[in-house]
Amino acid sequence: MIGFVTGGSGMGPIYRQMIRDWPNLIAALLPIMFQPRKVLGILEILRRRDKDDPGGDLPRHELFSIAVAPSARGTGVAERLYHRLTTHFLARNVPAFRIVVGESLTPAHRFYTRMGARPVATLRLHGDALSTVYVQITGAERSRSPRTQA
């Protein structure tokens, strides 16, 4: 595998599945249970899901993660993955999705801007660390509206 992208309409179904499979969840969390910084980070992520829409206007759908192996970076893989997620959302009539990017991730900011996403909000996550919320329009709104003829 050289890369992947994940997105969805919220983390609720993922959290519910993890809780249903609690023995594996406990086994996965045991190694970090005595590392307070990691436990606090997990709790902040869980808490964030209820507070990450400052104005109530952000899209519900979100790009959760995109990753490309170092050996495949700069080859267009990330762009293809991003377009596949956009196409996936478009096919489901999702008009837009959000992307939350940590302030220090300069290459990610450049990437999402180049892909057409626009910064719309700033959040505080993980203590005082700032994150920018980008919104990517999929075109679903345009594809659902009637076409006008010239």
N, C-alpha and C positions, 0 to 999 in steps of 0.2 A: 504494500500500500504506500502511495506517495502523498496522499492527502485526503482530507475529509472536510465536510461542512455539515453543521447541524443547525436546525432552526425549528421553530414551532410556535404554538399559540400560548405558551406559558409552561412553567415548570411543574404545575400541579400534577398532571398525569405521571410525570417522571418520579416525583416525590412519592406519590401513592404506590407506584410499582416498587420502589425501593423499600417502603414500609411493609408491603405485602411479603417481600422476600427478606424479612428481617434477619434471619440467620446469616445470610451473605452480607447484608449491610453491616452487621456487628463485626463480622470477620474482616471486612474491608476497613472499618474504622478503628479497630483495635490498635494497629501500629501507631496511630496518631493521637490516641486518647490522652497520652501524657505529654503532648506538645501543645501547651496552651495557645500559642499563636495560631496554629492550624485550626484548632477547635473554634477559637474566636472568629477566624476567617470564614469558616463554614456557617457559623451562626449569623454573621453579617450578611452572607449571601441569602440565607433563608429569610432574614428580616427585610432585606432590600426588596424582595418581590412584592411586598405590600406597599412600598413607599417610593417606587422608582418612576412614578409618573407625576412629576411636580404639578402639572396643570390639568391632568386628566385628558390631554389631547394626543398622547402618544399612541401609535399603533399597538395593538395587543400582540401581534406576531413579532417575532424577534429572531435575528441571527444569533444563535448561542455561541457558536465556535467555528472557526475555520483554521485549519492547520495544513502546512505543506512541509514535507521532509526537506531538510537543508539542501540535499543534492538536487531537488527539483525546483527550488526557488528560482525565479527569474525566467521560467520556461512557459509561463502562461497558465499553469495549473490552477493557481489561486483565482485567476480571472474566470476560468471555465467553471470552477466550483461555485463561485459567487453568482454567475449567470444561471447555473442550474438551479440554485436555490430561488433566485428571482423568478425563473420560469415556473418552478414548482408552485410558488405562491400565486403567481399570475393565473395558472391553470385552476386554482381554487378560488378565484375571484377575490384574492386578498389585495387590497389597493396599495398597501404600503407595509413596510416592516422596519423595526428599529434595530440599532446596533449600539451597544454600550462599549466604549473604548476608554481605557485608562489614560490619564493625561500623559504619562511618560512613554507611551507606545507610539512614538513619532512615525515609524514606518506604517503602522496600521492606520493612523489618521490620513496619511498620504494615499494609501491604498483605497480606503473607503471614499475619499473625496474624488479620486480618479474614476471610481466605479459609478459616480453620480449621486452618492448619498450626501445629504446636507446636514450640518450640525444644527440642532434645534434646542438643546437644553444642556445643562451641566448638573451633575449629581455629585454628592460626597459619598464615597464608598470606602470601606476599609479604613476607618478613622478619618483622617483629614484628606485622604487622597481624592483628587477630583477625577471625574470621568465625564466624557462628552457623549451625549446621546445623538446619534445620527439617524435620519429617516431616509429610507430608499423607497421611492415611488415605483411600483411594479408596472403600472399602466392598466391595471384592472379597471379602474374608474373610466379610463378612456375607452377601453374595449367594450364596456357595458353600455356606454352612452350611444344614442343613435348617431349615425354618420350624417353629416350635412353635405349636401352636394353644391358645388360651385356653379 
